[in-house]
Amino acid sequence: MSVFARFAPRLQQAIVSRLGWSSLRPVQEEAGKVLLSGANAVILAPTAGGKTEACIFPMLSQMIEDEPVGVGVLYIAPIKALLNNQEDRLGLYTEMVGLRRFVWHGDTGDHPRRQFLREPTEILMTTPESLEVMFVSQRVDEHKIFGDLRTVVIDEVHAIAGTDRGAHLMSVIERLVRVSKHDVQRIGLSATVGNPEAILGWLQGTSKRTRQIVDPPKQPARRKLLVVYRPGLPQLSQAAARIARGQKSLFFCQSRSTTEAVAEYMRRAGTDVFVHHSAMSREERQLAEERFHHGKDACIVCTSTLELGIDVGDLDLVLQSEAPDTVSSFLQRMGRTGRRSGQAANTTFFCETTEGILQAIALVELAKSGWVEPVEVERRCWPVLIHQLLAMALANDGISVEDAWLQLSRVPDFQGINRDEYDSLLEWLLRDCALRLAGGRLVIGPKAEHRFGRKNFMELFAVFSSPQTYAVHTVSGQPLGSLNQAFVDRLVEDVSSFLLGGRAWAVIHVQHDDRRVIVEPAPRGRQPTWGGFLPQFLGFEVCQRILTTSLSDEVYPYLDPAASAVLDEHRETMRAVVGSSRGGVEVEDGEIRWWTFAGGRINATLRYALEAVGGDWKVMTDNFLIKIRGEGLCERDLDEARGKLADPEFWENEKLWAEVTESLPSYRLSKFQPLMPPWIQREVIARHLLDVEGARLWHVQGEGRSKDLTVRRES
């Protein structure tokens, strides 16, 4: 019997009469069998491949036959924009069978929320943060809302797993399933993930259901790829404007500042341009999405805000400034095109650097080989453990130490933390006044209340930081977006100008009391500086593929003549330095350059290893290279240092790596860092910056072939 025939008759009739479908796609057939059997699942299909229907139709069928009391299906998305985008689709599917859905996030009004709490809908669509708010709220009767919950669906699961938000979500889900009378079914949806089995294992949590990957064979997709070289942002933007003319496109940029500059150059070239990034106001972003959706000759210049499955209509092509950092991002972005019958997925990389060309080639070739980054599932997620302790202390007049441990120890992302470590953390938080004991229960302490208590603890509900920002308004009061305070602090009234929304604005007045910047249009804009200062790491596989590209003679047909010429020049230079797949070494003017192509975290780890064995050296690293400087430094010194690093016992020296961890820069990686004891802070920073095991494996395994390394001196 087909899956369609197993659906409730009302759903079958609606699919045929309302949607006009005569059959289900392979992923929907396979997913239907798995989900109707009751298994937990990760469902894999390309963007616009029918994943939403694959999971929602079986759920609707079951709820038609046995209507839940309260919410039966919880649909969770990583961002509000994706919820808004799916709202109409799920609204249609529920309405056509006589059920309902409700969207609850930060922009949902108070009156609709009260109405939902009085009469819950069968499907609730929300974000991890809004789900936390519901748990803490005194107005929410969690047993009434979630007592009959059957299924949790996590869309774009690859964007959440392995992150602090993923740990937060799993903790909230584990608290949630204790309320339900069912073993809640768990479903993850994704287009791009390298290790779906690990993701499903993480998603499984405490569920006793069977589990299964749904990954039907995919039809080979036609792809049109082009890598273009232009030696500057103005030339690059003009080339993009020519390609984009007469078509609908998304232009992904790696930073907000590049987004703003590209938009201005393309607009000067006559392209109808919209801008979309997280510093713009919600109204401006929605306007861009709506106008673009109905247009036919337009380009949205954006950051990763449009990488996830937000529907902005049929796209003709995706443009990319330089290259994203991962194969997953590349595939996700390219997957926004090629949705219409007979259309090919279409991506053009616009590079202004040699590194951008090499990175684009590496991503394309890894994708062609079928490789995608695995998601590293975290088992010692300290920032979220602290966050959840605070959240549980805030809800229901606190929680006992034992009940908190019972709940938290069920979460996969905390299962690498033992009870002694948990107790040590609690002792610190109590001594530091972040928590306090009242009647044997943990409740919020004065330090946490001072830091997170504003606006009824709203800042506590999200695990990510909300940066201090200033709203930007025109003289007439129109909201344009926001600026980071560090940038605002450098603005001078009646002098400064900047780009926002792809347009130049002159600063009229900075109002510090209500955090507003008043502006008027300016004829020219100066590019603002955005972002933080953390190093941007590329992965080991991407860097190794760049090394392979640098040493090979392979011709890539998707390079334009200018990009091919840049690649040829790079190969000629690198072959004078790099002699094998293990990289190479240059010595010049007292500086040693060790080309490892091992990736940012391994190189950063090797830096501290070399400083430990090399004496008074200054070592600098990036994703491909380690630079070493020191008084009288010579090639023999590096050979001796590398010989010491080849000893496996060096990497097992716990005292040494503890000292390295102590010396790491105090990057702010979590807004809960000020509440962490020093030993946890050091561990969190070290995990972000270092890969001791990866460096050990790379170096020890390679040193047996160290004679393959070509050492050359430049005159």
C-alpha positions as CSV (number, residue, x, y, z in Angstrom):
1,M,0.0,0.0,0.0
2,S,1.3,3.5,-0.9
3,V,1.9,6.1,1.8
4,F,-0.7,8.3,0.1
5,A,-3.3,5.5,0.5
6,R,-2.5,5.3,4.2
7,F,-3.3,9.0,4.8
8,A,-6.6,9.9,6.3
9,P,-9.3,10.3,3.5
10,R,-9.8,13.9,4.3
11,L,-6.1,14.6,3.7
12,Q,-6.0,12.6,0.5
13,Q,-8.9,14.5,-0.9
14,A,-7.3,17.9,0.1
15,I,-4.0,17.0,-1.5
16,V,-5.7,16.1,-4.8
17,S,-8.3,18.9,-4.9
18,R,-6.6,21.8,-3.2
19,L,-2.9,21.2,-4.2
20,G,-3.6,19.4,-7.5
21,W,-1.0,16.7,-6.8
22,S,-1.4,13.3,-8.4
23,S,1.5,11.6,-6.5
24,L,4.1,12.1,-3.8
25,R,7.8,12.7,-4.3
26,P,10.2,9.9,-3.4
27,V,11.3,11.6,-0.2
28,Q,7.7,12.0,0.8
29,E,6.9,8.4,0.2
30,E,9.9,7.2,2.1
31,A,9.5,9.7,5.0
32,G,5.8,8.8,5.2
33,K,6.6,5.1,5.8
34,V,9.2,5.9,8.4
35,L,7.2,8.5,10.3
36,L,3.9,6.6,10.3
37,S,5.8,3.7,11.8
38,G,6.6,5.9,14.7
39,A,10.4,6.3,14.2
40,N,12.5,9.3,14.9
41,A,14.1,10.6,11.7
42,V,16.4,13.0,9.9
43,I,14.9,13.8,6.5
44,L,17.4,14.8,3.8
45,A,16.4,16.5,0.5
46,P,17.6,19.5,-1.5
47,T,16.2,22.9,-0.9
48,A,12.6,23.0,-2.2
49,G,12.8,19.2,-2.4
50,G,9.6,18.6,-0.4
51,K,10.9,18.0,3.1
52,T,8.2,20.1,4.8
53,E,5.4,18.1,3.2
54,A,7.3,14.9,3.9
55,C,7.0,15.4,7.6
56,I,3.8,17.5,7.9
57,F,1.5,15.3,5.9
58,P,1.9,12.2,8.1
59,M,1.5,14.3,11.2
60,L,-1.7,15.9,9.8
61,S,-3.1,12.5,8.9
62,Q,-2.5,11.2,12.4
63,M,-4.1,14.3,14.0
64,I,-7.1,14.0,11.8
65,E,-7.7,10.5,13.0
66,D,-6.9,11.3,16.7
67,E,-7.1,15.0,17.3
68,P,-4.8,16.2,20.1
69,V,-5.8,18.1,23.2
70,G,-3.6,21.2,22.9
71,V,-0.5,21.2,20.7
72,G,0.1,17.9,18.8
73,V,3.1,19.1,16.6
74,L,5.8,21.6,17.6
75,Y,7.6,23.0,14.5
76,I,10.8,24.8,15.4
77,A,12.9,26.9,13.1
78,P,16.3,28.6,13.8
79,I,15.1,32.1,12.7
80,K,11.9,34.1,12.8
81,A,12.1,34.9,9.1
82,L,11.9,31.2,8.3
83,L,8.8,30.8,10.5
84,N,7.2,33.8,8.8
85,N,8.0,32.2,5.5
86,Q,6.5,28.9,6.4
87,E,3.5,30.4,8.1
88,D,1.3,30.6,4.9
89,R,2.3,27.1,3.7
90,L,1.5,25.4,7.0
91,G,-1.5,27.6,7.3
92,L,-2.8,26.2,4.0
93,Y,-2.1,22.6,4.9
94,T,-3.8,22.8,8.2
95,E,-6.8,24.8,7.0
96,M,-7.5,22.4,4.1
97,V,-8.1,19.6,6.6
98,G,-9.8,21.6,9.3
99,L,-6.9,22.0,11.7
100,R,-5.0,25.1,12.8
101,R,-1.5,26.4,13.3
102,F,-0.1,29.4,15.3
103,V,3.2,31.2,15.0
104,W,4.8,32.4,18.3
105,H,7.9,34.5,18.3
106,G,9.2,37.8,19.5
107,D,7.0,39.8,17.0
108,T,3.8,38.0,17.9
109,G,1.3,40.4,19.5
110,D,0.0,39.9,23.1
111,H,-3.6,39.5,22.1
112,P,-3.0,36.6,19.7
113,R,-0.8,35.0,22.3
114,R,-3.6,35.2,24.9
115,Q,-6.0,33.7,22.4
116,F,-3.6,30.8,21.7
117,L,-3.2,30.1,25.4
118,R,-7.0,29.9,25.8
119,E,-7.4,27.7,22.8
120,P,-4.1,26.1,21.6
121,T,-3.8,25.1,18.0
122,E,-2.8,21.7,16.7
123,I,0.5,22.9,15.3
124,L,2.7,25.5,17.1
125,M,5.5,27.2,15.1
126,T,8.2,28.8,17.2
127,T,12.0,29.4,17.8
128,P,14.1,27.9,20.6
129,E,14.1,31.2,22.5
130,S,10.4,31.7,22.3
131,L,9.9,28.2,23.6
132,E,12.0,29.0,26.6
133,V,9.9,32.1,27.2
134,M,6.8,30.0,27.3
135,F,8.3,27.7,29.9
136,V,9.3,30.6,32.1
137,S,6.0,32.5,31.7
138,Q,3.6,32.3,34.6
139,R,0.7,32.7,32.1
140,V,1.5,29.5,30.2
141,D,-0.1,26.3,31.5
142,E,2.5,23.9,30.1
143,H,0.4,20.8,30.8
144,K,-2.6,22.2,29.0
145,I,-0.5,23.3,26.0
146,F,2.0,20.4,25.7
147,G,0.4,17.5,27.7
148,D,-0.6,15.7,24.4
149,L,2.4,16.7,22.3
150,R,3.3,13.9,19.9
151,T,6.0,15.3,17.5
152,V,8.8,17.9,17.4
153,V,10.0,19.0,14.0
154,I,13.3,20.9,13.7
155,D,13.7,22.6,10.4
156,E,17.3,23.3,9.1
157,V,18.6,21.1,11.8
158,H,22.2,21.4,10.5
159,A,22.1,25.1,11.4
160,I,21.3,24.3,15.1
161,A,23.1,21.0,15.9
162,G,26.5,21.4,17.4
163,T,25.9,25.0,18.5
164,D,25.0,26.7,21.7
165,R,21.5,27.2,20.3
166,G,21.3,23.5,19.6
167,A,22.2,22.6,23.1
168,H,19.7,25.1,24.4
169,L,17.0,23.6,22.2
170,M,17.7,20.0,23.3
171,S,17.6,21.1,26.9
172,V,14.2,22.7,26.4
173,I,12.9,19.7,24.5
174,E,14.0,17.4,27.3
175,R,12.1,19.6,29.8
176,L,9.2,19.6,27.4
177,V,8.9,15.9,26.9
178,R,8.6,15.4,30.6
179,V,5.3,17.2,30.4
180,S,3.9,15.1,27.5
181,K,2.2,11.8,28.1
182,H,4.0,10.5,24.9
183,D,7.5,9.5,23.9
184,V,7.6,12.5,21.7
185,Q,8.7,11.8,18.1
186,R,11.6,13.8,16.9
187,I,12.2,14.9,13.2
188,G,15.0,16.9,11.8
189,L,14.9,18.4,8.3
190,S,18.1,19.3,6.3
191,A,19.4,19.8,2.8
192,T,23.1,19.7,3.6
193,V,24.7,17.7,6.4
194,G,27.8,15.4,6.3
195,N,27.0,13.1,9.3
196,P,23.2,12.6,9.5
197,E,23.6,9.6,11.8
198,A,25.3,11.7,14.4
199,I,22.7,14.4,14.1
200,L,19.9,11.8,14.6
201,G,21.7,10.4,17.6
202,W,21.9,13.9,19.1
203,L,18.2,14.5,18.2
204,Q,17.2,11.1,19.8
205,G,18.0,12.3,23.3
206,T,16.1,10.2,25.8
207,S,13.5,8.9,23.3
208,K,13.1,5.2,23.1
209,R,11.7,5.1,19.6
210,T,13.6,3.5,16.7
211,R,15.4,5.9,14.4
212,Q,16.1,6.1,10.7
213,I,17.7,8.4,8.1
214,V,15.5,9.3,5.2
215,D,17.8,10.0,2.3
216,P,16.3,8.7,-1.0
217,P,18.5,8.6,-4.2
218,K,18.8,12.1,-5.7
219,Q,18.5,12.9,-9.3
220,P,21.7,14.3,-10.7
221,A,21.2,18.1,-10.8
222,R,22.4,20.3,-13.6
223,R,24.7,23.0,-12.3
224,K,26.1,26.1,-13.9
225,L,29.2,27.4,-12.2
226,L,31.5,30.3,-12.9
227,V,34.4,31.8,-10.9
228,V,35.2,35.4,-12.0
229,Y,38.2,37.4,-11.0
230,R,38.1,41.2,-10.8
231,P,40.8,43.2,-8.9
232,G,38.6,45.4,-6.8
233,L,35.2,45.9,-5.4
234,P,34.0,48.5,-7.9
235,Q,35.0,46.3,-10.9
236,L,33.6,43.2,-9.2
237,S,30.3,44.9,-8.5
238,Q,30.0,46.3,-12.1
239,A,30.6,42.8,-13.5
240,A,27.9,41.4,-11.2
241,A,25.5,44.1,-12.3
242,R,26.0,43.1,-15.9
243,I,25.3,39.4,-15.2
244,A,22.4,40.2,-12.9
245,R,20.6,42.5,-15.4
246,G,17.2,41.3,-16.4
247,Q,17.2,38.4,-13.9
248,K,16.3,37.8,-10.2
249,S,19.4,37.1,-8.1
250,L,20.8,36.9,-4.6
251,F,24.3,38.3,-4.0
252,F,25.8,36.8,-0.9
253,C,28.6,38.7,0.8
254,Q,30.8,37.7,3.7
255,S,30.4,40.8,5.8
256,R,27.9,43.6,6.3
257,S,30.4,46.2,5.1
258,T,30.9,44.4,1.8
259,T,27.2,44.0,1.4
260,E,26.7,47.8,1.8
261,A,29.5,48.7,-0.6
262,V,28.5,46.2,-3.3
263,A,24.9,47.4,-3.2
264,E,25.9,51.0,-3.7
265,Y,28.2,50.2,-6.6
266,M,25.5,48.0,-8.3
267,R,22.9,50.7,-7.8
268,R,25.2,53.2,-9.5
269,A,25.4,50.7,-12.4
270,G,21.7,50.9,-12.8
271,T,20.7,47.6,-11.1
272,D,17.5,47.5,-8.9
273,V,19.1,46.5,-5.6
274,F,17.8,45.6,-2.2
275,V,19.9,45.1,0.9
276,H,19.3,42.4,3.5
277,H,21.4,41.9,6.7
278,S,20.8,41.6,10.4
279,A,21.6,45.2,11.2
280,M,18.7,46.5,9.1
281,S,15.3,47.1,10.6
282,R,12.7,44.3,10.3
283,E,10.5,46.6,8.3
284,E,13.3,47.3,5.7
285,R,14.1,43.5,5.4
286,Q,10.5,42.6,4.9
287,L,10.1,45.3,2.3
288,A,13.1,44.0,0.5
289,E,11.7,40.4,0.5
290,E,8.2,41.5,-0.6
291,R,9.4,43.8,-3.4
292,F,11.9,41.3,-4.6
293,H,9.4,38.5,-4.5
294,H,7.2,40.2,-7.0
295,G,9.9,41.7,-9.2
296,K,11.6,40.3,-12.3
297,D,14.8,42.4,-12.6
298,A,16.3,42.8,-9.2
299,C,19.1,41.7,-6.9
300,I,19.1,41.3,-3.1
301,V,22.6,41.9,-1.7
302,C,22.7,40.0,1.6
303,T,24.8,38.3,4.2
304,S,23.9,34.8,5.4
305,T,20.5,36.1,6.5
306,L,19.0,34.6,3.3
307,E,21.0,31.4,3.3
308,L,18.4,29.3,5.0
309,G,15.2,28.3,3.3
310,I,13.4,31.6,3.2
311,D,11.4,31.8,0.0
312,V,11.9,35.0,-2.0
313,G,10.4,33.5,-5.2
314,D,12.0,31.8,-8.2
315,L,15.6,32.8,-8.6
316,D,17.6,32.8,-11.8
317,L,21.1,32.9,-10.2
318,V,23.1,33.2,-7.0
319,L,26.1,35.5,-6.9
320,Q,28.8,35.2,-4.3
321,S,31.5,37.7,-3.2
322,E,34.7,35.7,-2.7
323,A,33.6,32.3,-1.2
324,P,31.8,31.1,1.9
325,D,33.8,29.2,4.5
326,T,32.1,25.8,4.2
327,V,30.8,23.4,1.5
328,S,27.5,23.3,3.4
329,S,27.0,27.1,3.0
330,F,27.9,26.9,-0.7
331,L,25.4,24.1,-1.3
332,Q,22.7,25.8,0.7
333,R,23.1,29.1,-1.3
334,M,23.4,27.4,-4.7
335,G,20.2,25.4,-3.8
336,R,18.2,28.6,-3.8
337,T,18.3,28.3,-7.7
338,G,17.4,25.6,-10.1
339,R,13.9,25.0,-8.6
340,R,11.9,25.5,-11.7
341,S,11.5,22.5,-14.1
342,G,14.4,22.4,-16.6
343,Q,16.4,25.1,-14.8
344,A,19.9,24.5,-13.6
345,A,21.3,25.5,-10.2
346,N,23.4,28.6,-11.0
347,T,26.2,30.2,-9.0
348,T,28.8,32.7,-9.9
349,F,31.7,33.5,-7.6
350,F,33.1,37.1,-7.9
351,C,36.6,37.1,-6.4
352,E,39.0,39.9,-5.9
353,T,41.7,37.8,-4.3
354,T,43.7,34.7,-5.1
355,E,42.5,33.2,-1.8
356,G,38.9,33.7,-2.9
357,I,39.5,31.8,-6.2
358,L,41.3,28.9,-4.5
359,Q,38.6,28.7,-1.8
360,A,35.8,28.7,-4.4
361,I,37.5,25.9,-6.3
362,A,38.0,23.9,-3.1
363,L,34.3,24.2,-2.2
364,V,33.1,23.2,-5.7
365,E,35.5,20.2,-6.0
366,L,34.6,18.9,-2.5
367,A,30.9,19.3,-3.3
368,K,31.4,17.4,-6.6
369,S,33.0,14.5,-4.6
370,G,30.0,14.4,-2.3
371,W,31.8,15.7,0.8
372,V,30.0,18.0,3.2
373,E,31.2,19.1,6.7
374,P,30.1,16.9,9.5
375,V,28.4,18.7,12.4
376,E,30.5,18.3,15.6
377,V,28.0,17.5,18.4
378,E,29.1,19.1,21.7
379,R,29.1,17.1,24.9
380,R,30.5,19.8,27.3
381,C,28.5,22.8,26.5
382,W,29.2,24.9,29.6
383,P,27.6,28.2,28.4
384,V,24.2,26.6,27.9
385,L,24.4,24.6,31.1
386,I,24.8,27.9,33.0
387,H,22.0,29.4,30.9
388,Q,19.7,26.6,31.7
389,L,20.5,26.7,35.4
390,L,19.5,30.4,35.4
391,A,16.4,29.7,33.4
392,M,15.2,26.9,35.7
393,A,16.0,29.0,38.7
394,L,13.8,31.7,37.3
395,A,10.8,29.5,36.5
396,N,8.4,28.0,39.0
397,D,10.0,29.6,42.0
398,G,13.3,27.9,41.5
399,I,14.5,24.3,41.3
400,S,16.3,21.9,43.6
401,V,19.9,21.0,43.0
402,E,19.0,17.4,42.4
403,D,16.1,18.1,40.0
404,A,18.2,20.5,38.0
405,W,20.9,17.8,37.6
406,L,18.3,15.1,36.8
407,Q,17.0,17.3,33.9
408,L,20.3,18.6,32.7
409,S,22.1,15.2,32.7
410,R,19.5,13.9,30.2
411,V,20.7,16.4,27.5
412,P,23.2,15.0,25.0
413,D,25.2,18.3,24.9
414,F,25.9,18.1,28.7
415,Q,26.6,14.4,29.0
416,G,30.4,14.9,29.0
417,I,30.1,16.9,32.2
418,N,30.1,14.8,35.4
419,R,28.4,15.3,38.7
420,D,31.5,16.5,40.5
421,E,32.1,19.2,37.8
422,Y,28.4,20.2,38.1
423,D,28.7,20.6,41.9
424,S,31.9,22.6,41.5
425,L,30.1,25.0,39.1
426,L,27.2,25.4,41.4
427,E,29.5,26.2,44.3
428,W,31.0,28.9,42.2
429,L,27.7,30.4,41.1
430,L,26.4,30.4,44.6
431,R,29.6,32.0,46.0
432,D,29.6,34.5,43.1
433,C,25.9,35.4,43.8
434,A,24.7,34.5,40.3
435,L,22.4,31.9,42.1
436,R,21.3,31.6,45.7
437,L,19.5,28.9,47.7
438,A,16.1,29.7,49.2
439,G,14.3,27.0,51.0
440,G,16.5,24.4,49.4
441,R,15.8,25.6,45.9
442,L,18.1,27.4,43.4
443,V,16.8,30.9,42.6
444,I,18.2,33.8,40.7
445,G,20.9,35.7,42.6
446,P,21.7,39.4,42.6
447,K,24.6,39.2,40.1
448,A,22.5,37.4,37.5
449,E,19.5,39.6,38.2
450,H,21.6,42.8,37.7
451,R,23.0,41.5,34.4
452,F,19.9,39.9,32.9
453,G,16.9,41.2,34.8
454,R,16.0,44.1,32.6
455,K,12.7,43.9,30.7
456,N,11.5,40.9,32.8
457,F,14.7,38.9,32.1
458,M,14.1,38.9,28.3
459,E,17.9,39.0,27.7
460,L,18.2,35.7,29.6
461,F,16.0,33.7,27.2
462,A,18.4,33.6,24.3
463,V,21.9,32.0,24.6
464,F,23.4,34.5,22.1
465,S,24.2,38.0,23.0
466,S,22.2,41.0,22.0
467,P,24.8,43.6,21.1
468,Q,24.3,47.2,22.3
469,T,23.0,48.9,19.2
470,Y,21.7,52.3,18.2
471,A,18.6,52.6,16.0
472,V,19.0,54.6,12.9
473,H,16.1,56.9,11.9
474,T,15.7,59.5,9.2
475,V,14.7,63.1,10.2
476,S,11.1,62.2,9.5
477,G,11.3,59.2,11.8
478,Q,11.6,56.3,9.3
479,P,13.5,53.4,10.8
480,L,16.5,52.3,8.7
481,G,18.3,49.7,10.8
482,S,20.9,49.7,13.6
483,L,24.6,50.4,14.2
484,N,26.9,48.8,16.8
485,Q,27.9,51.1,19.6
486,A,31.6,50.8,18.8
487,F,30.9,52.3,15.4
488,V,28.5,54.9,16.8
489,D,31.2,56.1,19.2
490,R,33.3,57.2,16.2
491,L,30.6,59.2,14.6
492,V,30.7,63.0,14.6
493,E,27.5,65.0,14.1
494,D,27.3,67.1,10.9
495,V,30.6,65.5,9.7
496,S,30.4,61.7,9.6
497,S,28.6,59.6,7.0
498,F,28.1,55.9,6.5
499,L,26.3,53.2,4.4
500,L,23.2,51.4,5.5
501,G,20.6,49.7,3.4
502,G,22.9,50.3,0.4
503,R,22.6,54.1,0.7
504,A,24.8,56.8,2.1
505,W,23.6,58.7,5.1
506,A,24.9,61.8,6.8
507,V,24.8,62.0,10.6
508,I,22.6,64.8,12.0
509,H,22.4,64.0,15.6
510,V,23.4,61.1,18.0
511,Q,21.0,60.7,20.9
512,H,22.6,58.6,23.6
513,D,19.7,58.8,26.0
514,D,17.4,56.7,23.8
515,R,20.2,55.2,21.6
516,R,19.2,56.7,18.3
517,V,21.2,58.1,15.4
518,I,19.3,60.7,13.3
519,V,20.4,60.9,9.6
520,E,19.6,62.4,6.3
521,P,20.5,61.2,2.8
522,A,24.1,62.0,1.7
523,P,25.5,62.0,-1.8
524,R,28.4,59.7,-0.9
525,G,28.8,57.1,1.8
526,R,31.8,55.9,3.8
527,Q,31.9,52.2,4.3
528,P,31.3,51.3,8.0
529,T,33.4,48.8,9.9
530,W,31.4,45.9,11.4
531,G,32.0,42.7,13.2
532,G,34.2,41.2,15.9
533,F,37.9,40.3,16.2
534,L,37.8,36.5,16.5
535,P,40.0,34.7,13.9
536,Q,38.1,33.2,11.0
537,F,39.0,29.6,10.7
538,L,38.7,27.4,7.7
539,G,38.4,23.6,8.1
540,F,41.2,21.1,7.5
541,E,39.5,19.5,4.5
542,V,39.0,22.8,2.7
543,C,42.6,23.9,3.3
544,Q,43.9,20.5,2.1
545,R,41.8,20.8,-1.1
546,I,43.4,24.2,-1.7
547,L,46.8,22.6,-1.3
548,T,45.8,19.9,-3.9
549,T,44.6,22.6,-6.3
550,S,47.8,24.5,-5.9
551,L,50.0,21.5,-6.8
552,S,47.9,20.0,-9.6
553,D,47.7,20.7,-13.3
554,E,43.9,20.2,-13.4
555,V,42.0,22.7,-15.6
556,Y,38.7,23.9,-14.1
557,P,36.3,24.8,-16.9
558,Y,34.2,27.1,-14.6
559,L,37.1,29.6,-14.2
560,D,36.9,32.7,-16.4
561,P,40.2,33.6,-18.2
562,A,41.2,36.2,-15.6
563,A,40.7,33.7,-12.7
564,S,42.6,31.0,-14.7
565,A,45.5,33.4,-15.1
566,V,45.6,34.1,-11.4
567,L,45.5,30.4,-10.6
568,D,48.4,29.7,-13.0
569,E,50.5,32.4,-11.4
570,H,49.7,31.1,-7.9
571,R,50.7,27.5,-8.9
572,E,54.0,28.7,-10.3
573,T,54.8,30.5,-7.1
574,M,53.7,27.7,-4.8
575,R,55.5,25.0,-6.7
576,A,58.8,26.8,-5.9
577,V,57.9,26.4,-2.2
578,V,55.6,23.4,-1.7
579,G,56.9,20.0,-2.8
580,S,54.3,17.5,-1.5
581,S,50.9,17.0,0.1
582,R,52.7,17.8,3.4
583,G,53.3,21.4,2.5
584,G,56.7,23.1,2.5
585,V,59.1,25.4,4.2
586,E,60.7,28.8,3.1
587,V,63.5,30.5,4.9
588,E,64.2,34.2,4.2
589,D,65.8,37.0,6.2
590,G,65.5,35.3,9.5
591,E,61.9,34.3,9.0
592,I,60.6,30.8,8.5
593,R,57.3,30.3,6.6
594,W,55.9,26.8,7.2
595,W,53.1,26.1,4.7
596,T,50.9,23.5,6.4
597,F,47.5,24.0,4.7
598,A,46.2,22.4,7.9
599,G,43.4,24.8,8.8
600,G,43.0,27.6,11.3
601,R,42.6,25.5,14.5
602,I,45.4,23.1,13.8
603,N,47.8,25.9,12.9
604,A,46.9,27.8,16.0
605,T,47.6,24.7,18.1
606,L,50.9,24.2,16.3
607,R,51.8,27.8,17.1
608,Y,51.6,27.2,20.8
609,A,53.4,23.9,20.4
610,L,56.3,25.6,18.6
611,E,56.5,28.4,21.2
612,A,56.8,25.7,23.9
613,V,59.7,23.9,22.3
614,G,61.4,26.7,20.3
615,G,62.4,29.2,22.9
616,D,62.0,32.9,22.4
617,W,60.1,32.7,19.1
618,K,57.3,34.9,17.8
619,V,54.9,32.7,15.9
620,M,51.9,33.9,13.8
621,T,49.4,31.7,11.9
622,D,46.6,31.7,9.5
623,N,44.6,28.9,7.8
624,F,47.5,27.9,5.5
625,L,50.8,29.2,7.0
626,I,52.9,29.4,10.2
627,K,55.4,32.3,10.3
628,I,58.2,32.0,12.8
629,R,60.6,34.8,13.8
630,G,63.4,34.8,16.3
631,E,66.9,36.0,16.9
632,G,69.4,34.0,14.8
633,L,66.6,31.6,13.7
634,C,67.6,29.0,11.1
635,E,66.3,26.0,9.3
636,R,68.0,23.6,11.7
637,D,66.1,25.1,14.7
638,L,62.7,24.3,13.0
639,D,63.9,20.8,12.2
640,E,64.8,20.3,15.9
641,A,61.4,21.7,17.0
642,R,59.5,19.5,14.7
643,G,61.4,16.5,15.9
644,K,60.2,17.3,19.4
645,L,56.7,17.6,18.2
646,A,56.9,14.2,16.6
647,D,57.1,12.7,20.1
648,P,53.6,11.5,21.1
649,E,54.3,12.2,24.8
650,F,54.6,15.9,23.9
651,W,50.9,16.0,23.0
652,E,50.0,14.1,26.2
653,N,51.7,16.7,28.5
654,E,48.7,17.9,30.4
655,K,50.7,20.5,32.4
656,L,51.9,22.1,29.1
657,W,48.5,22.3,27.6
658,A,47.1,23.7,30.8
659,E,49.7,26.5,30.6
660,V,48.8,27.1,26.9
661,T,45.2,27.3,27.8
662,E,46.0,29.8,30.6
663,S,47.8,32.0,28.0
664,L,45.0,32.2,25.4
665,P,43.4,35.6,24.7
666,S,40.2,36.2,26.6
667,Y,37.9,36.3,23.7
668,R,34.2,36.8,24.6
669,L,32.5,33.8,23.2
670,S,29.4,33.8,25.3
671,K,27.3,36.3,27.2
672,F,27.4,33.9,30.2
673,Q,31.2,34.1,30.3
674,P,31.2,36.6,33.2
675,L,29.5,34.0,35.3
676,M,31.9,31.2,34.5
677,P,34.7,30.1,36.9
678,P,38.1,30.6,35.4
679,W,38.6,26.9,34.7
680,I,35.5,26.8,32.6
681,Q,36.3,30.0,30.8
682,R,39.7,28.6,29.8
683,E,38.2,25.3,28.6
684,V,35.5,27.1,26.4
685,I,38.1,29.4,24.8
686,A,40.6,26.5,24.2
687,R,37.9,24.4,22.6
688,H,37.1,27.3,20.2
689,L,40.8,28.1,19.3
690,L,42.6,24.8,19.5
691,D,42.5,21.3,18.2
692,V,45.2,19.4,20.1
693,E,44.2,16.0,18.8
694,G,43.9,17.1,15.2
695,A,47.4,18.8,15.4
696,R,48.9,15.7,17.0
697,L,47.5,13.4,14.3
698,W,48.5,15.7,11.5
699,H,52.0,16.2,12.8
700,V,52.9,12.8,14.2
701,Q,51.6,10.9,11.2
702,G,53.3,13.3,8.8
703,E,56.7,13.4,10.3
704,G,57.5,9.9,9.1
705,R,57.4,11.4,5.6
706,S,59.1,14.7,6.5
707,K,61.8,14.1,3.9
708,D,59.1,14.8,1.3
709,L,59.0,18.4,2.4
710,T,60.9,20.7,0.1
711,V,63.0,23.3,1.9
712,R,64.1,26.2,-0.3
713,R,65.9,29.4,0.4
714,E,65.0,32.5,-1.5
715,S,67.8,34.9,-2.5
